[in-house]
Amino acid sequence: MEAAAAVVSFVGLAGPVAQGLKFLYDFTTDMKDCPKDIREMKTDLELVEDLITQVIRQCNERDVRLRESAALARAIGHAQESVEDLKKELTAYLVDGKRKRFRFAAKLSQTQKLRASLDRTKTIMFEFKNQLQSDLLYDIRDTNQEVLRSVEKTNRNLETYDRDFHKVTQQSEVQAKTTNNSKGRVETSVQLASDTSSEGLTDIKIVAKKLEHITDLLTETRISSSPTSIPSTPALSREVSDISVMNSSQETTASSISSSRSIPRSVSQNARQANIVSEHPLLQFKDNQFQFLIAIIFTQRTSKQHLACQRASECLAAYPTPEALSEALPEALSQYFGGIGLQKVKPPQLIKLAQAYVKDPPKQGRLRSKAKCPQSEISHLPQIGPFSVDAWLVYCCERTDIVTQDETLLKYMEHLKTEAGANCL
């Protein structure tokens, strides 16, 4: 019984002992794993510390951002207020600016209309001035022709007086020897001759008064007989040579009063010269070869020859030399082609001609040639064609053997032949 009780006791103790052993085993095992857990806990603590540090840093950054956001919010508030003010000012500007723009547009329109009106008035006044000056010059020329006719009549009267006086003197000498009654006849004849002489003197006085009247007109209009008057009166380029002819005819008239026998020839020459210059306006440029070539370009492809020569005179007054014209701008030259057209085509041609003239000017005796252009000293220049060469040979060189179909050149060559024949006589 005791043994059984001991066995039972032992069996009863075996369970707690086994549990105790298991606990000890587990405890021993746990004690072995404890350092590893401690190390893991240390690592976890470090991680937690890093996380806390990052959280603190982020919190600080958030605080800074919040402060910046507050400042930005205040700035945004100020900006919004400024935008509102700008909107108000813009609204006021739109209202006021619209009115100002309307007023400015109205003033601009009025200014443009006024400028156009002034331009039209200027053009009309310029044309009116040219017309008045042209009419005045034609009146002066007509008056001069009338004076010349009066001088011719006076010359004829003086010649008649000389012949009558000579005849009366001879008759008085013959009749004085034959009879005493011849004295009365001589006195009658002498009285007749004296009447003729007084009539001639009266005509001379009338001529002198007309000459004084012409001089006064020339003085009032301030028109000079020299070619330098072309720049100051560009509209009168066609009549400048007429004025010089009239002035020279006045000098001839004044001198012919004292020398009556030389009047008829000079008068007829001056009259013919005036008509020739009027019919051939290019003659006013014949003494300057370069200016003549420029005038030729102005007269090309236009029927308004006198106006083209007038515009050429205006252009050459501003650019008198090849060097000056070669440096000009086409826009500056286009203003000289008003009324004759081709203001976009001819200015580059003028500049090209001037540049070629400066680079290789014509030389006397050195003949040049190019396609469709006869040989001459100027044929190598640009914009110079057959008609330009013929005109240069006829007007400047006074050649009469040129074969051409141009009626103007043929007429002037006929005039040169007539003058040559008259000089031979």
Buried (B, 14 or more C-beta within 10 A) or exposed (E): EEEEEEEEEEEEEEEEEEEEEEEEEEEEEEEEEEEEEEEEEEEEEEEEEEEEEEEEEEEEEEEEEEEEEEEEEEEEEEEEEEEEEEEEEEEEEEEEEEEEEEEEEEEEEEEEEEEEEEEEEEEEEEEEEBEEBBEBBEEBBEBBBEBBEBBBBBBBBBBBBBEBBEEBBEBBEEBEEEEEEBEEBBEEBBEBBEEBBEBBBEBBEEBBEBBEEBEEBBEEBEBBBEBEBBBEBBBBBBBBBBBBBBBBBBEBBEEBBEEBEEBBEBBEBBBBBBEBBBEBBBBBBBEBBBBBBBBBBBBBEBEBBBBBBBBBBBBBBBBBBBEEBBEBEBEEBBEBBEEBEBBEEBBEBBBBBBBBBBEEEBEEEEEBEEEEBBEBBBBBBEBBBBBBBBBBBBBBEEBBEBEBEBEBBBEBBEBBEEBEEEEEE
